[in-house]
Amino acid sequence: MTLPMAVPAEGLPARVRIHEVGPRDGLQNEKATVPTAVKAEFVHRLADAGLTTIEATSFVHPGWVPQLADAEELFPRVSGLGVALPVLVPNERGLDRALSLGARRVAVFASATESFAKANLNRSVDEVLTMSEPVVARAKARDVHVRGYLSMCFGDPWEGAVPVDQVVRVCRALLDLGCDELSLGDTIGVATPGHVRAVLTALNEGGVPTDALGVHFHDTYGQALANTLAALQHGVTTVDASAGGLGGCPFAKSATGNLATEDLVWMLRGLGIDTGVDLGRLVATSEWMAGRLGRPSPSRTVRALGGTTTQPHKEQ
């Protein structure tokens, strides 16, 4: 396919690493539980499409996120793919479960706001950091890569606007714990490009380097791609996205879908930025998963390139 025509823009990175979150952040928000075999095939198809970082699952207590209760069964089915397979671990028990299966990349999560920390983990912001400290320390002692997720960086459904210095404080604390990289979450999708630039600039001024940062935008108000471009212009080269636009946040009712990986790849291709992703295979993968979920993909690019009406899949 010759479209979109690649027209590079000055000041943008030559390559972007897409951190694919569909199998974890996408499927955890589904009302129905997706069979383990389907999840495994989803990860395999994403890897075949050229994605090199695929967040596979979450080792949280099944009572919190029952959709991902099969982590022990799923991870061995995908661990030999030769791609990075981060998993979310909420505490030391989750870390133990992940390490026992050979996980080499884990993620912890924190909040920039007290309200979301309370809603998500029933702890204060500082208590969440304290809980994460031994998790990060033990992971690093095993030479395991650690990502730190920070939710509500741009707005909170209970508190409204989030002070930028509050975001800087928690990001700095996560780095001080030993996190290798941070993902800045626009959990309810309220960020705008100027706000993104302001947060990134403040983080740099607070001692957080750009190369340690990734961005995680939701498309609630249609701003995810614009916000991504602002981050790229600042020098960010890691962008979280979800195949087919799956996901949201089960603990924040106003959070809608993640930035669709296909929409991101389309924009990056048009800017001449390399991702290593085969867009055709990725679109086919999201159509396939949409069929198993019984609804069309919300991704604009999937709808434009798919050319079919997705029908619910019926197991034979």
N, C-alpha and C positions, 0 to 999 in steps of 0.2 A: 504494500500500500504506500502511495506517495504522499499521502496527507497524514498529519498536517505538515505543511512546508516548514522546514527548520530555519528559523530566523533568529540567530543568537543575539543576546542583549549584553551590553557591557556590564561588568561587575557581578556576574553570576558564576557559580562554580561549574566546572566542566563535568562533574559527576555528582550524583546524589544517591545515597544509600537509602532505600526504602525499608523501613522497619514495618513489616506486614503484621497486623494485629488481628486479622479476621478470625482465625481459629480460636483465639482467646477472647479478646475484647468484643469481637463481633458475636460469636455464638453464646457468650455468657448472658446476653440480653434477650435471647430467644425464649419465648414462652414454653415451647415444646423442647424436649431434650433430643438432640441429634444423635443417632446411633454412632457408636465408636468407630465402626468401619467406615462410615461416611466422613467423619472427622479426619480419619487417617488418610483417606483418599483425597480429601480437600487439601491437606498439607502436601501430599505427594504432587498433586496437580499444580499447586502454587510454586513448588520447587522446580517442576518441569517448565514453568513459565519464566523462570530466570530469577525469581526472588531468592535472595541469599540470606536474609534474616526473617524468620517466620516464628512469631510468638505462638508456641504450640498449645499451651494449656495453663492452668493455674492450680497450684497445690494448696488451695484454701479448703476450709472445712466444708464438706458437702452440704451442710445445712445453710451455709451462706450463699453458695452458688451451685445449686444442684445440677445445673446444666454441664458443669465441668467435674462432676464427681468421679469420672472414669479416668483421671489423669494417670494413675498407675498402669491402666490397661492401654491407654493411648500412646504414651511416650515411647515404649519399646517398639511400637509399630512404625515410628517415624525417625527414630534416633540414628539410623544408618544412612540418612539421605545425603550427608556431606554438606549440609547448610547449617548456619547458626540457628539454634532452636531455644531461644530464651523461654523461661517459664516464670510465672509470678509466684512468689512465696511470701505469705503475710507474716510469718513468725518462724521460730526455730523448728517447730514441728514440720511446717511446710518445707523448710530447707532440708531437713533430714530425709523427707520423702523424695525430694528432687535429687539430692546427692546419691541416694541409694540406687537410683536408676541411671546414674552417670551424667546428669545434667551439668553442663559446663558454663551456662549463662543463666543467671537468675535476675529477677527484678523485685524490688521492694517498693512500697507505695506510701506516700505521705500526702498531707493536705496543706495548702497555704492558708486555710481558714479553720477556725475553731468549730464552726457549725458543721462543716462537712466531715471533719475528723470525728466529731461526735456521732454523726449519722452513719458513717462508714465503718468505724472501728470502736465506737463508744469510748473514745479516749480524747484527750486534748492533743494539740499539735505536738507539744513537747513530749507527751507520753508516747505518741506514735514514734517519734524519733528515738526515744529511749528503747522502745521495743525493737526497733530496727537495728540498733547498734550491735548486738551480738550476732545477728543474722549476717550483717555485712562483714563483720570481723571474721567470723568462721568461714564464710564463703571465700574471702580474700586469702585466708590461710591455706585454702585448698586450691588457690590460683584460679578461682572461678570468677568470671566477669560479672560485675554487678551494675545494674541499671537502677536509677531511682526515679520513680514516677512522682510527679507533683501535680495534684489536682487543684482546680479552682484558681489558676494563676491569673485569670482575666476577669473573673466575676463569679459570684456565688448566689444561688437562688434565695438564700436566707439573709445574707449580709449585704448583697448588692456589690458595689465596686470594691475591689480588693487593692489596698495600698501597695504600690510597687515595692516599697522597702520591706514589706511583709514577705513577698515572694523571694526577694533577694536573701533575706535572713534564713528561710527554710532551705533554699537551694544551697547556700553556703554551708549549712549544717549537714546536708546530705553528702556534699563533697568531703567535708571534714570527717564524716564517718568512714569514708573510703570508697564511695560510689565512683565507678569509672565514667559513667555518663548520666545525664539527667534528661528526662522528657518533660517538657513544659505543657501541661494539659489545659486546654480551653474547654473544660468539661461541659459547659452548657452553651458553648458556641457563640459567645457574645463579643469576642475580640474583634477589633478592626485594625487595619495595617499600622496606623500611627501608634496605637497602643502596643502592638507587637514590637515595633522598633524601640519604643520607650522602655519596655521591660528588658529587651536584649541589651540595650545600652547600659541600663542600670546594673544588670548582672555583670557585665564586663567591668564596670567601675567598682563593683563590689568584689572583684577578684575571681569571678567565674568565667573561664575562657570559653569563647564561642565553640571551639572544637569539642567541648564536653557536652554540648547541648543538642538535643533534638526537639522537634515541635510536634504536638499532637492536637490537631484542630478538629472540632466538630462543625457541621455545616448547618446548624440550626437557623441561622439568618443568611445563609448563602455566602458567607465570607471566608470559607476555608481556603480556597485557592488564592484569593487576594492576600490573606494572611500568610500563606506559605510563601508567596512571592516576596513579601516584605522580609520574611526570615531569610530567604535565599540571598536577597540583596545585602543582608547584614553579614552573610558568610556562613550561615547554618547549612550543613550538608547531610543531615539525617532528618528524615521526615516520616512520621508514623502515618499509616493509611490502612484501610480495611477493604479487602476485595469485595466488590459489589456494594460498598457503602454500608456493610453490616455493622450493627452495634449501636451503643449509646452508653448509658450508665445506669444500672439498676438501683443505685442509691441516690440519683438526682433525677427527679421526675421530668424536668424540662430539658434533659439532655437527649438530643436526637442522634441520628447516625453519624458515624465517623466520616472523614474525608474518604471518598472512594478511591481506591488505588488506581483504577482505570482512568479516572478524571485527572489524577495527579500525573500519571504517565503521559497522557495526551498533552497536557500543558508542558511538561518537561521536554517531550520530544519536539514540540513546536519551538522551544527555546534552544534547541540544540544541545540539551543536557543529557548525558548518558545515564541510563539506569540499569542496563543489562536485561531489561524485561521485554519479553515477547508479548506485545499488546494483544495480538490475536488469541494466543493461548490463554492469556489472563481473562479476556472477555468470555471465552468459552468456559473457563472454569467457574466464573461467577454466574453464568447462565445455568450451568449444571447444578451449582449449589442452590440457586434460586428455585430450581425445579424441585429440589428435595425439601425446601422450606415451604413450597406451595404458593409462592408469590413472585411478582416481577422484581428484578433488582432496582433499587432506587438510583443507581449510578447512571448519569446522563450518557456517558460514553458507552456503557453496556447496552443501553437502549438504542443508541444511534448505530452501533456497529453490529449488534446481535442479529437483528433482522428476523427474529422469531418472537412469538408470544409465548412466554414461559407458562407451562402447564404443570400442575402438581405431579410429582414423581410417584409412581406406584411400584412398590417392590414386587418382583415376580416370585 
